Amino acid sequence: MIPAAFEYYRPTDMAGVLSLLEEHGDDARVMAGGHSLIPMMKLRMADVPHLIDLQSVVGLSDIEIGADDIRIGALVTQHDIIDNAALAEVAPILREAALQIADPQVRYMGTVGGNVANGDPGNDMPGLMQCLNASFLVVGQDGEREIPAREFYEAAYMTAREDNEVLTSVTIPMPKGGYAYEKQKRKIGDYATAAAAVQIVKDGDICVSAAIAMTNLSDTPIYSAGACDALVGTTVDDAAIKAAMAAMLGDIDPTEDNRGPVAFKKHVAGVILRRAIERAWSRA
Ligand SMILES: Cc1cc2nc3c(=O)[nH]c(=O)nc-3n(C[C@H](O)[C@H](O)[C@H](O)COP(=O)(O)OP(=O)(O)OC[C@H]3O[C@@H](n4cnc5c(N)ncnc54)[C@H](O)[C@@H]3O)c2cc1C
């Protein structure tokens, strides 16, 4: 459990980070909380001869709540999300989801930027951000660009971010309606067997919009447009929920691993999605 030797850098501004990435190319990697990267280095699953620590870069740790959207800096930790009462007031699903990630020790270190940039299908925030229709701001030598969360994930650990780009913030349109983040895991601190993020807007007795994303049931998070369509225009009765579950099951592609065989994962995914829809609807 000892990583290979590496050079350690701690620049204080983004220009310093980008010039180190340029200089060392594929041999360099940024580190935020280190709670995914360091274990990978210790297990020798990641070889990082030049490690660039982001912790001293100024301007990446703010949470800004505007009239129409929320901006979360890349170095904001999962604990910061839980601890921010104003944020929980306007976007309670963020706290509900963050509380289900790992354990307090990990949440003190793990960052929002690291969680969404990592590309690990087991991470909870990518699906959450897809549900919330967030976008990710990345910066490289050619400047900044914004990438929608729903277009960011290409395969396990493969994203639309180039290796020489750094994710600086996440922007979330102000969430509306009822919400729920439901997660099934084997034990406290574990990654999801299945998780569902749901936001539902209701007008009278009718669902007028829905957003649904699933975690750890494919090699990327899955935003299920079909499951959303199955709810919109209905009273979210049993038939509509069953239709949403069927659409979601058509979109996911789980594989067998130590969390169970494919049939079990699909069963858990359905149960978790039903619970999340029912809870979001009751809060809408
Ligand atoms: C025991 C344990 C249990 C866990 N359980 C869960 C869980 O249930 N759910 C969950 O979601 N997570 C879980 N995690 C992961 C944890 O949330 C991580 O901290 C998080 O996924 C990554 O955040 P980090 O800041 O530690 O990133 P790092 O480990 O520092 O980085 C992870 C990857 O992202 C890249 N990266 C980091 N920041 C940036 C950036 N700003 N721009 C570009 N690239 C960047 C790094 O180069 C690296 O490749 C667990 C971790 C542990 C150790």
PDBQT file of the ligand as one rigid body, heavy atoms in Angstrom, charges set to zero:
ROOT
HETATM    1  C1  LIG A 301     -13.698   4.605   1.921  1.00  0.00    +0.000 C 
HETATM    2  C2  LIG A 301     -14.240   5.490   0.851  1.00  0.00    +0.000 A 
HETATM    3  C3  LIG A 301     -15.595   5.413   0.543  1.00  0.00    +0.000 A 
HETATM    4  C4  LIG A 301     -16.114   6.233  -0.446  1.00  0.00    +0.000 A 
HETATM    5  N1  LIG A 301     -17.468   6.152  -0.728  1.00  0.00    +0.000 NA
HETATM    6  C5  LIG A 301     -17.992   6.966  -1.657  1.00  0.00    +0.000 A 
HETATM    7  C6  LIG A 301     -19.381   6.958  -1.951  1.00  0.00    +0.000 A 
HETATM    8  O1  LIG A 301     -20.178   6.206  -1.367  1.00  0.00    +0.000 OA
HETATM    9  N2  LIG A 301     -19.849   7.800  -2.901  1.00  0.00    +0.000 N 
HETATM   10  C7  LIG A 301     -19.031   8.680  -3.558  1.00  0.00    +0.000 A 
HETATM   11  O2  LIG A 301     -19.511   9.434  -4.390  1.00  0.00    +0.000 OA
HETATM   12  N3  LIG A 301     -17.699   8.719  -3.306  1.00  0.00    +0.000 NA
HETATM   13  C8  LIG A 301     -17.175   7.894  -2.373  1.00  0.00    +0.000 A 
HETATM   14  N4  LIG A 301     -15.836   7.955  -2.113  1.00  0.00    +0.000 N 
HETATM   15  C9  LIG A 301     -15.001   8.843  -2.932  1.00  0.00    +0.000 C 
HETATM   16  C10 LIG A 301     -14.893  10.210  -2.300  1.00  0.00    +0.000 C 
HETATM   17  O3  LIG A 301     -16.152  10.865  -2.319  1.00  0.00    +0.000 OA
HETATM   18  C11 LIG A 301     -13.831  11.002  -3.072  1.00  0.00    +0.000 C 
HETATM   19  O4  LIG A 301     -13.281  11.897  -2.229  1.00  0.00    +0.000 OA
HETATM   20  C12 LIG A 301     -14.316  11.706  -4.298  1.00  0.00    +0.000 C 
HETATM   21  O5  LIG A 301     -14.902  10.846  -5.209  1.00  0.00    +0.000 OA
HETATM   22  C13 LIG A 301     -13.169  12.364  -5.065  1.00  0.00    +0.000 C 
HETATM   23  O6  LIG A 301     -12.954  13.584  -4.532  1.00  0.00    +0.000 OA
HETATM   24  P1  LIG A 301     -11.482  14.033  -4.155  1.00  0.00    +0.000 P 
HETATM   25  O7  LIG A 301     -11.573  15.499  -3.920  1.00  0.00    +0.000 OA
HETATM   26  O8  LIG A 301     -10.984  13.188  -3.050  1.00  0.00    +0.000 OA
HETATM   27  O9  LIG A 301     -10.704  13.768  -5.511  1.00  0.00    +0.000 OA
HETATM   28  P2  LIG A 301      -9.181  13.224  -5.801  1.00  0.00    +0.000 P 
HETATM   29  O10 LIG A 301      -9.044  11.898  -5.159  1.00  0.00    +0.000 OA
HETATM   30  O11 LIG A 301      -8.251  14.289  -5.365  1.00  0.00    +0.000 OA
HETATM   31  O12 LIG A 301      -9.254  13.134  -7.344  1.00  0.00    +0.000 OA
HETATM   32  C14 LIG A 301     -10.025  12.169  -8.003  1.00  0.00    +0.000 C 
HETATM   33  C15 LIG A 301      -9.794  12.273  -9.516  1.00  0.00    +0.000 C 
HETATM   34  O13 LIG A 301     -10.356  13.487 -10.009  1.00  0.00    +0.000 OA
HETATM   35  C16 LIG A 301      -9.340  14.330 -10.560  1.00  0.00    +0.000 C 
HETATM   36  N5  LIG A 301      -9.644  15.678 -10.107  1.00  0.00    +0.000 N 
HETATM   37  C17 LIG A 301      -9.848  16.085  -8.825  1.00  0.00    +0.000 A 
HETATM   38  N6  LIG A 301     -10.192  17.377  -8.790  1.00  0.00    +0.000 NA
HETATM   39  C18 LIG A 301     -10.191  17.803 -10.075  1.00  0.00    +0.000 A 
HETATM   40  C19 LIG A 301     -10.472  19.054 -10.692  1.00  0.00    +0.000 A 
HETATM   41  N7  LIG A 301     -10.857  20.112  -9.980  1.00  0.00    +0.000 N 
HETATM   42  N8  LIG A 301     -10.365  19.133 -12.041  1.00  0.00    +0.000 NA
HETATM   43  C20 LIG A 301     -10.011  18.052 -12.772  1.00  0.00    +0.000 A 
HETATM   44  N9  LIG A 301      -9.742  16.847 -12.244  1.00  0.00    +0.000 NA
HETATM   45  C21 LIG A 301      -9.844  16.717 -10.908  1.00  0.00    +0.000 A 
HETATM   46  C22 LIG A 301      -8.013  13.800 -10.051  1.00  0.00    +0.000 C 
HETATM   47  O14 LIG A 301      -6.961  14.044 -10.958  1.00  0.00    +0.000 OA
HETATM   48  C23 LIG A 301      -8.323  12.316  -9.907  1.00  0.00    +0.000 C 
HETATM   49  O15 LIG A 301      -8.177  11.686 -11.156  1.00  0.00    +0.000 OA
HETATM   50  C24 LIG A 301     -15.276   7.151  -1.130  1.00  0.00    +0.000 A 
HETATM   51  C25 LIG A 301     -13.919   7.227  -0.824  1.00  0.00    +0.000 A 
HETATM   52  C26 LIG A 301     -13.390   6.411   0.153  1.00  0.00    +0.000 A 
HETATM   53  C27 LIG A 301     -11.948   6.515   0.473  1.00  0.00    +0.000 C 
ENDROOT
TORSDOF 0
